Amino acid sequence: MGNRLLFIILAIGIIAVGGTWLIVQKSTETILQEQARSESLHWAQFVQRDLTDLPRLLYGAPPTIEDMRTLGTAKNVGNVYSFQIYADDATVVWSGDYQKIGDENREDYFIAKVMRGQKHVRILRLEHENRVIADAFLPIMKDGNFLGAIEVSLDLTHLAQDTQRMAVTLTSGIASLFVILLLITSLIARYEIGKERKLKAKALQAAKARNDFIALVSHELRTPLNGILGALGLVSESKNEDEKTQLTQTAIHSTEHLIDIINDIIDFTQATGRRESLNPETINLSNFASEIEIMFKVDATNKGLDYHVNRIFTEGCHGEIDLKKLRQIMFNLVSNAVKFTDKGKVDVHMEVTSSPERKLICHIKDTGLGLSQEDQADIFERFHQVDDPMSRQHGGIGLGLSLCKEFAELMNGSLSVQSELGKGSTFYLELPFSTSDAEVENSTITPLQDVGALNLLLTEDNAINQKVLMTILKHAGHTVTIAENGQRCLEVTQDQHFDLILMDIQMPLMTGEEATIAIRNGTGPNKDTPIIAISANIMPQQQESYLKAGMQGCLAKPIKPQDLRQAVSRYYQEFGTQ
C-alpha cells in the first residue's frame, strides 16, 4: 500500500434485541503487528480500545447469554470479513485472511470508497443467501495528506423483510456510526495535538540545553583567556620583578585552567559522539601507582599538602583492565583532590581484593572543601558545578566527574562519594581487576633517571612554537636543531644523528607522518631514533595513525614545560637506549 496506512476497525453484527444494541468489534491484528515499530500503532490501539467500549455505553447494557446466542445470526457476515463468531462462548476468531470482501479486493474497494467519500448499502450473496450490509467510511487526513481510514460495517439482513423497520434501523445505524466516527476523529485529533505538543516541548528543551551549554562553555573559555591576556599585558608594563613573577604565575594558572576545559569538552564529545568500548590490557599496578604518585607530587608539594599513595598489594601485581579509562578516572579524581584542598592532606589508597571476585579498590581522600548533601546527590550529573567561591575560582564545565562515573559503570564498576561540608571528601572507586598470566612490560611511567644533555631535532613550522619549545628544552640542558617542515627534517636527518626527534604533524611540503615513514624506510643514521609526535589532534584514531607511521608516542599541544621535559627523558629512557 506504499505509504498509505490502512487501519480497519469493523463493527460486525449489530443486532436489535429487546431495544438493546450490541456491537461486536475487532481490529485487524495482522495490520497492527506489521506497524508495530510505528508511532501510529499507539493511536491505533487507543482508538481500538475506545471504539470497543463506547457503543455499549451509548446504546445499552451488557448483553445477556441469550443475546450472545442471537449473535449467531451474524455468523455469515463474520465469514465475509474473515471472522468466525461462536455464540456459545461469545468469541470472535480472526482468520488472518482479510484481503477480500466478497469477490472484491479489500484494498482497492476500501481506498476507492474512502477517496470518493461514499457511504452506502450493498447486498452480497453468500452461500445462497442474500445479506444486506451498510458501510460507512471516514478518511484520516493530516496536513492535507491521506494517512488511512476507518470503516464500520453493519449487518442488517435480519431486518430486511420489514421495509419500514429497516429504513428506521438503517437511518439510526448510520447516524450511530457517524457519532462513533466523529468521536474517534476527536480522539485522534486530541492525541495528535498532544503528540505535537510533546515534540515541541522536547525540541524547546533540547534547544535550551544546547544554548545553556554554549553559554557555559563561552563563559568558561573567556574567563581564563581574560586572565592570560590581562596578566601578560601587565607583565610587559611592570618594572617590578616580584610583580612580574606573580603575574606570570597568574597567566600560567589561567592557561592550565583553559587546557582543562578544552580537554573536558574533547572527552565529552568523544563519549557522546560514539559508542564507548572497553580495551582491556595487562598492566603492572605497581608502575601505575608510581605514575599517579609522580604526576601530582609537585603540585601537592607546592601547595604544602601532605600527599601519599598507599599500596595494599604485592609488588609487581598484574591484572587486566582498560588502562586508558582507569588513568582518566584516577587523574581526574586525584587532580580534583589536590586542586580543591588548600591545607591538610590528600591520601590515595589502592588495594586489590580477591573475595568474592578480584577487584581494584581506590579511595581518594582529601581535607578540602567537602560537599553538601545536595551537591553529593548531583555531583556526577553532567554540567553540575558546586556553588562556592573556590569552585567558581577554578571553574570548569562540570563534565569531568560525570565522565568518570560513566567510564566506571562501563567497566562494570562503581564510583561514589562520601563528604562533609568543610571537612573534606572521599571518593570510592571499585573496578574488576581480573588476573592475567601474560607477561607485562613496564609500560607505565617509571621513576625517571637523569638522561643528561641530549641532541634533539625539533620539527615545527610555527615560529612562536619553535621559540617556546626550544627555550624549554635548552633550559633543560639539551641541544636543539630546528627543521621548519617535513622536507627539511628529511634533509637534516640524512647527515646528522639525533638522540630524539620531536615531530609536528601538520606542516607544509611534507607532513610529520610522511617524514616519519620516510625516515623509517630509509638507511640514514636516524632510522631507529625515537620520534615523538607533537600535535593538537590527539583523538584516538589519530594517535593510532602516528604509531603506525613509526612514532613512539604523542604529546598534546599546548604542552607544559614540565611535561615536555619529563616526556623527553621518559621516551629517551625507554626507546633511545635500546
C-alpha angles and dihedrals in degrees: 000000000000111000095340107114110210122197118174119196109183128200105201127192111001101196128187108223116168092330093307120122115215121193120191111195138188134178124217098259091184093060092044091052090052088055095045093120093050128094087229089072091073097058092038090059089043092055092043092055095048094044089054096054103032102071093054089054091048102043110031153301125318113286123264125230088261090053090053091051088054086056087079089078087071093055095102094054086046087061090052090059092042094256128129113209119203112194097190095067097017095241130149117203121202113213098196092235099114100141098098135059101191104308095336129099106248097220096049092044094045099047094043093053094045095050090050090048091231131163119181150148116255131186118219127189111221125174091343092309128108115229124194112217126185116202132195126184132196120189118217110221133180125183089346093305125120109239100170143294146250122229126195119187130192128203106216098164097116090059097048096100092059103064097185093046090046092053092050092045092047092050092047092044095051091046090050091049093053092047087055092045092050090051090049090050090051091051092049092047092049091049093048091049090049091048092049090049091051092048091048092049090048091050092049090049092051091048091050092049090050093048092046090051093049091048091048094048092045091052094046093048095047094049098064091036089057090051092049096048093042095048095046091047090054092046090060090052101040123094095186111097095205091051091048090052092050093048091048091053089051090054091048094051091047090051092050089050090051091051091051091053093049091048091051091051092049092048091048092049092050093048095049099035097060140018110271117229134188123251106187120192136173112264138181103238093199090060092047091052089052089051091055091047095049095043097060102025095095096048092047093047092049089056092048093246126152102236126185138165109206118201120204099181138077120279111266093023109175131196145147120263140132097271096192094055093041089052093048093050095047095043091052095047096045092042091054091048092054093040096052098040116086098174139009122035149313117214123190114196118193121184137166117213127190104194127114086350134349110271140169109228120192127182119190109193127181139171094223134117099311126207135267119237089255093052092047089058093051104029093104094049117108115262092009113144128185110241105228135109096258093048090050089048093054093036121182132162098259099250104111100078094039090056091047091055092046091051092047092052091045087056089052090253137108141239123199140157139220117192146158120209111253095008106070142260140263121205117202119207123183122180135168110257107186121196122255132198092199120112112248129204123219092263096155126074115296124191107289123241126209104268093184126217113340133198104236135186115209113197107193132139099198112089095209092050089048092055096045097045094043091051092051092049095045090051086057089056099256128136112235131200119190126221112182097204143005094269092054089047090058092051094050095046092055092065107031136043119229130194092220138358124216107204128197113208110210107056136140122260093014132015124230092252092052091048091049093051090049092050092049092048093046132083099232127124093267098056090116100028113127111256120199122195118228108197145145088218106076100151111146094253091051093049089052089051091053091052092048089053089059104266122138099217148332136249119202121230127263094052127195113228091238092051092049093050092047093047093053091051094044097048094044091048091050103038109011098063097051 
